[in-house]
Amino acid sequence: MTLYPIGDGKYVDPSSAVSEWGTDTDADVGTLYCSSRGTYYVIRLDFTDSEVCEVLSAEEAAKWLVETGHEIPDDLVPFLSDDVEVE
């Protein structure tokens, strides 16, 4: 189990995430996770090849999913920008 700090003394554990979205180029854009408390975060490699964890807002998570070609979960649909259509 690897814990990543997300601020305010809180940590996330990707192995207990309720959702996970990866890409073919995970090292570049990372892997998006959603915690059991609804926190979206990306774990990726930085320029030194160290893993970093970045918390995303719902808007940022929706944008990340669109940009990486994933389906948008229902809870993020309201946060899509106006120029994105969901079928």
N, C-alpha and C positions, 0 to 999 in steps of 0.2 A: 504494500500500500504506500503510495507516494502522495503526500499532502502538499498542496500549493497555497501559499498565503494570498489572500485577496483583500487584505486591509481590515482595519478595526478588530484585529485579533482573530479574524475568521479564516478558515481554510476550506479548500475543496479537495475531494478525492475522486479522480476520474473513474476509478473502478466501481464507484457506487453511483455514478451518474444514471439518470433515468433515460437519457437520450444521448446519442453520439453521431456526429456526422464527420466523415473524413473525406479526403480527396486523393486523387492520384499523385498530387504534389504536396503531401502533408507537410513536408519540411518547409515549404514556402509560406503557405497560408495557415498551416496547423490543422488541428482537429477541434471542432466545436462540440461542446458538451452542455447539457442542461442538468443542473442538480435537482435533487428531490424538492428543494425549496424554490425552484424556478429561476435560479441564477444561471445565466448563460455565460460561458467563458471559453476562450480559445487557448490551447496549449500548442506552442510552436517553438521552433528553434530560432534563436537570435543570431546575430552575425558572428558570434563566437561559438556557435553550435551548442549553446546551453539552452535547456528548456526554460521557457518563460510562460507565465499564465497571465492572461489579460481578461478582465471581466468586461462583458459587452452589455450595452443597453438592449432592450427588446428591438429597437430600430436597427441597431448595428448588427444584431444577430440575424434579423430578417434580411438585411442587405448582404451579409456574408453568405447566407444560404442561397440567395438569388444569384450572386456572383459565382458561386461554385456549382450551380446547376442542381441543387437539391429541392425537393418539395418543401413547401412551407407548412409547418404545423399550424393547426387552427388558432392556437393562442397567439401566434405572431402575425397572422393575416392583417389585423387592424393596424399594425405598425409598418406595413409596406408603404413605400413612397407611392404617390399618385400615378406615376408612369409605369407601374408594374401591374399586370393583369394576372389574376389567379383564376384558373378554370376549375 
